[in-house]
Amino acid sequence: MEKTVILADGSFPEHEIPLGYLKDAERIICCDGSAESLILAGYEPFAIVGDMDSLSAEMANRYADRIYQDNEQETNDLTKAVTWCKESGFDNIIIVGATGKREDHTLGNISLLAEYCEYVKIMLISDYGYFIPFNKSCRLDTFHGQQVSVFSINPETEITSSGLKYQLNGKKIKNWWEATLNEATGDSIELSFTDGRIIVFLKF
């Protein structure tokens, strides 16, 4: 399945896995000023989406044919890029460059995955692992000893697991830390829940 990569304007990836997704992408969509980092790395943006408050005038002129400006202030540039991709028919999305620089932006970007998964297939990759959102029970491929963390958007969602060192048995995750630093015991894990949305982190 072809993949669209969105490059957010956080820290540019350094790990070989997110860099590999950039290299193999069918198209790269830049969030505003991230286009400058992408071009410095030797790539060309397919589109540049955002309010353009951090894109230089030189870049704006150079890539005027692929700029999609959205000045609406109720969403951030990452959401603008995801929405643009969905409307353009690109609904299998990998996000990179969405962490680092500012912790508040990092937390916001990760939390938004739970909204995006309602209408696109999406995953956020940092220099340390994968953040994958789900709005229904799921099975994930793992390896023995892989570190796993589970975050629940709704603290009333009851989650039951299999394949984890510390099993979740109808657990309600009331705080972000409560289901972190777990481990996979084999080649897959399953998470069962209803009426909620979760985000799973798998360390490389």
C-alpha positions in Angstrom: 0.0 0.0 0.0 1.4 3.4 -1.0 2.2 5.7 1.9 2.0 9.4 2.3 4.5 10.9 4.8 3.7 14.1 6.6 6.8 15.9 7.9 5.9 18.1 10.9 8.0 21.0 12.1 9.5 19.4 15.2 13.0 17.9 15.3 14.0 16.4 11.9 14.3 12.6 12.2 17.7 11.1 12.9 16.9 7.4 13.3 17.1 5.1 10.2 13.5 4.0 10.5 11.7 7.4 10.2 14.4 8.4 7.7 13.6 5.2 5.7 9.9 6.2 5.5 10.9 9.6 4.1 13.2 8.0 1.6 10.5 5.5 0.4 7.5 7.8 0.5 5.2 8.1 -2.5 4.8 11.8 -1.5 5.9 14.0 1.3 3.6 16.7 2.7 5.2 19.4 4.8 3.7 21.3 7.7 4.6 24.9 6.9 8.3 25.6 7.9 9.3 21.9 7.9 9.7 22.3 4.1 13.0 24.1 4.8 14.4 21.1 6.7 13.2 18.7 4.1 14.8 20.6 1.3 18.1 20.8 3.3 18.0 17.0 3.6 17.8 16.6 -0.2 14.1 16.0 -0.7 11.3 17.8 -2.5 7.9 18.5 -0.9 4.8 17.3 -2.8 2.8 19.9 -0.9 3.2 22.5 1.8 0.2 22.9 4.1 -0.4 25.3 7.0 -0.9 28.9 7.9 2.6 29.7 6.5 3.7 31.7 9.5 7.1 29.9 9.6 7.9 29.5 5.9 10.4 32.0 4.5 9.5 34.3 1.7 12.1 32.7 -0.5 10.6 29.2 0.0 7.1 30.6 -0.4 8.1 32.0 -3.8 10.1 29.0 -4.9 7.3 26.5 -4.1 4.2 28.7 -4.8 2.8 26.0 -7.0 2.4 23.5 -4.2 1.4 25.7 -1.2 -2.0 25.2 0.4 -2.5 28.0 2.9 -5.0 27.6 5.7 -5.3 30.5 8.1 -7.9 28.9 10.3 -6.6 29.1 13.9 -8.7 26.4 15.6 -6.4 23.7 14.4 -2.6 23.3 14.2 -0.6 22.8 11.0 -0.4 19.0 11.6 -4.2 18.7 11.6 -4.4 21.0 8.5 -1.9 18.6 6.7 -3.8 15.4 7.8 -7.1 17.0 6.7 -5.6 18.1 3.3 -4.3 14.5 2.8 -7.7 13.0 3.5 -9.5 15.4 1.2 -6.9 14.6 -1.5 -7.5 10.9 -1.3 -4.4 10.1 0.7 -5.6 8.1 3.7 -2.6 6.0 4.6 -0.4 8.4 6.5 2.9 8.2 8.3 3.8 11.3 10.5 7.5 12.0 11.2 9.2 15.0 12.8 6.3 15.6 15.2 8.3 15.3 18.4 11.1 17.3 19.9 11.8 21.0 20.2 8.8 21.8 22.4 7.1 19.3 24.8 3.7 21.0 24.6 3.7 20.5 20.8 4.8 16.9 21.2 2.0 16.1 23.6 -0.5 17.8 21.4 0.6 16.1 18.2 0.5 12.6 19.9 -2.9 13.2 21.4 -4.3 14.2 18.0 -3.7 10.7 16.7 -6.8 9.6 18.5 -8.9 12.0 16.4 -7.1 11.3 13.1 -7.7 7.5 13.4 -11.4 8.1 13.0 -11.0 8.9 9.3 -7.5 7.8 8.2 -5.0 5.0 8.8 -2.2 6.8 10.6 0.9 6.3 12.6 3.5 8.7 14.2 7.1 7.6 14.2 9.7 9.3 16.4 13.4 8.5 16.7 12.5 5.9 19.4 9.4 4.1 18.3 5.9 4.0 16.8 2.7 5.7 18.2 -0.3 4.0 16.7 -3.9 5.0 17.5 -6.9 2.7 17.7 -10.7 3.2 18.1 -11.5 -0.5 18.4 -9.8 -3.7 19.7 -6.5 -4.5 18.0 -3.7 -6.9 17.4 -0.1 -5.7 16.9 3.0 -7.5 15.8 5.8 -7.3 18.3 9.0 -9.1 19.4 9.9 -10.7 22.7 11.0 -8.0 25.1 9.7 -5.1 23.0 8.8 -2.2 25.2 5.1 -1.2 25.0 3.1 1.6 26.5 -0.7 2.1 26.3 -2.4 5.4 26.7 -6.2 5.8 27.0 -8.0 9.0 25.9 -11.1 8.1 28.0 -10.2 7.2 31.6 -13.4 5.1 31.8 -12.4 2.8 29.0 -11.8 -0.8 30.2 -8.8 -2.4 28.5 -7.9 -6.1 28.6 -4.6 -7.4 27.1 -2.9 -10.6 26.0 0.8 -10.9 25.2 2.0 -8.4 27.7 4.3 -9.1 30.7 2.0 -7.1 32.9 -1.5 -7.9 31.7 -4.3 -5.4 31.7 -7.5 -7.0 33.0 -10.4 -4.6 32.4 -8.1 -1.9 33.5 -9.2 1.8 33.4 -6.1 3.9 32.7 -6.7 7.0 34.8 -3.4 8.7 34.2 -0.9 8.6 31.3 1.8 6.7 33.2 -0.3 3.8 34.5 0.2 1.5 31.5 3.6 2.5 30.4 6.9 0.6 30.4 5.3 -2.8 29.7 6.8 -5.5 27.6 5.7 -7.9 24.9 6.2 -11.6 25.7 6.0 -12.9 22.2 5.4 -12.0 18.5 2.1 -10.2 19.1 -0.1 -8.4 21.6 -3.9 -8.0 21.6 -5.8 -5.1 23.3 -9.6 -5.5 23.7 -11.8 -2.5 24.6 -15.1 -0.9 23.7 -16.3 2.7 23.7 -12.9 4.4 23.6 -9.7 5.3 21.8 -6.2 4.3 22.7 -2.7 5.1 21.6 0.0 2.4 21.7 3.7 3.1 21.7 6.0 0.4 20.5 9.8 1.0 21.0 12.1 0.1 18.1 
